[in-house]
Amino acid sequence: MKNNYQGPSLFYWLLAFTGCRKQEISALEWKDVNLDRGYIYIHQAVKRDLQNHLMIGKTKNRSSVRYIPIDNKTIAILKTWQHRQHLENAILGLPNNHHQLLFTNNKGGFLTPSMPGKWLIQLEKAYDLPHVTPHGLRHTYGTLLLEAGTPITDVSKLLGHSSISTTMQVYIDLHPVTNHKAVNTLATLAQN
């Protein structure tokens, strides 16, 4: 990502580098982001109430409440975004406080659930990228962690899955074992 810290780009940066659900990112407030210690705290999500109004509610499940570490590049990008957001809010006459959402519509309210998908389509067209959904970025995050050797228990916790079996079902189905290491391990054991 270049030094163009527009909301849509940063939204997708966070999806790709945290594995969060879009509803969780949409509910992030600055009080949930610790730039000094390098983590975000996921404990809420944007939902619709019975009258179809957007609101902040609970996460998908209890396991979805979690702390997610963020890297130094993400911290730097978030600091720049926070500064820019404060300036824009001052111009628009909107308040700046620790309950401020990281991502809002142009009136300071909640993003509609369809907005991240619309942003992504615009980015894909502008940069001639292959189509991917916001949830697909979550799967990419999980896949890359597993392929890098991160224990499945850690990946499951980072993704906020209710059980390791959920993580296994999703990622084993997406990525069948093609490495001969497992089979060769058994052959080596049989030789000994």
N, C-alpha and C positions, 0 to 999 in steps of 0.2 A: 504494500500500500504506500503510495507516494505521500507527500506532505499535504494531502487533500483529505482532511479529517471531517468530511461531511457525514451527517447522521447515517445515511444508508450504508456507506462503506464501513463505518465503525460498528454498526449493528452486526454486519456479516463477519467482521473481524472477530467480534466477541463470540458469535455462534461457532466459528471455525476454531477458535483457540480456547474455548471453555467447554464446548459440547452441550451447552445449555439449550433448553427448549426456547422457542421464540417467545412464548408467553412469559417465561421467567426473565428473559432479557428485557421485555417490554415493561415489566414491573420493577426493574432495578431502580433504586433511589441512590443518591450519592452516599447516604448513610450506610449502604450495603457494600460500598467499595472502600477497601483499605489500601490506599496507594503507598503508605509507608511500609506496611508488612507484606504487601503483594498478594491480596486475595479478594475475592468477592464472596458475599454471603447470599445464598439463594434460599429464600424462605417464603416467597410469595409469587403469585403469577396473575397476569391479567385474565379475567374471566368475564362472562356475561351473567347478569342476574336474571331473575324470572321475567322482568320486563324488557330484556334484551339490551340493557344498558351495560356499558363497560365498567368494571370495578376491579379493585385488587382483592384477590382471594387467596385461598390456600394453594399450595403446590399440588402436583398430581397425586403424590402419596407422601407418607412420612419420610421415606428414604430420599425424597427429592430435596428435603431441607439439608443443605450442605455448604461447606466452605470449599471454594475452588481456587487453587493457587493460580496466579497470573504471572507471566514472564515480564522481564524488564521492558521490552518493546511495547507490550500492551499497557504497562503502567505509564510509559511516556506518552503514548497516544491518548490515554484517558486523561492525563493531566492537561494536555493540549485541548482536548474536547471540553473539559470542565471550564477552562479559562474562556474558551470561545463561547460556550453556552451562557456563562455569566454575562459576557459582553452583549450577546444577542438578547438575553432576557432584560437587561437594563434598557436597551433601545426600545424593546417592545412593552416595557412597563410591567414585566412579569417578575415575581419574587425570585430571589436566589436564597435557597436554604438547603439544609442537609436532607430534606424530604423531597427535593426536586427530582423528578424522574430523569434518567439519563437520556431517554428518547421520548419526544412528545410530538403532537401535531403542532401546527403553527399557532394554535391558541393556548398551548401549554397543557393540553389534555392528553388522554391516552391515544396511542396509535391504534387504529383499527386492526383487527387480526389479519386482514388481507394486505395491509400496507407493506410488510416485509417482502411478501411475494411479488408485489408490483415493483418494488425497488430492485429486487433481484433480476427481474425480467429486463429492466432498464439497464442494469450493469452488464448483463449478458449481451444485450444488443450493442451497447456502446463499445464493449471490448471484444466482441465476437467470441464469447465464451460458450462452452456447452451448457445446456440446461441442467440445473440442479435446483432442488427445492431447499427451503430453509432447513427442513428436517434432514435433508441429505447431507448438509454440512455437519450436523450432529453425528451422523453415521461415519462420515469421513474422519472426524475427530477420534471416535472410538476405534475405528479400524487402524488408523495410524499409530495410536497408542499400543494396541495389541501387536501390530507388526513390528514395533520397536522393542517388544519384549516386556512391556508393562504387565504386571500380574493382572489377571482378569478380575480379581477381587478389588484392586485399586480402580480399574476402569469402571467397574460396576458402581462403585461409590461416587466417582467423579461424574458419572452420567445420571446419578440419582435413581438407579433402578431399584425396585423393591426387593429383588433377589438376584443372586449370581446366575440363576437359571435363566432369567430374562435376558441377561447380557449374552449368555451362551447361545440361547435360541436365536437371537437376532444376528450375532456375529458369526456363529458357526454356519448358519444358513447362507449368509452373505459371502462368506469366504471359506469354501471347502478346503480341507487339508490337501495340499499338493506337494508339500515338502516330504521328502523321503526319510527325513531324520527319525521320525517316530518308528517307521518300519525297520530302519537300520538298527535302531536301539534294540529291538526285539531280537534281531539276527545276531547282534553282538552278544546279548545275554545267552542265547542258545549255544553259541560257540564256547562260552566260558563254562 
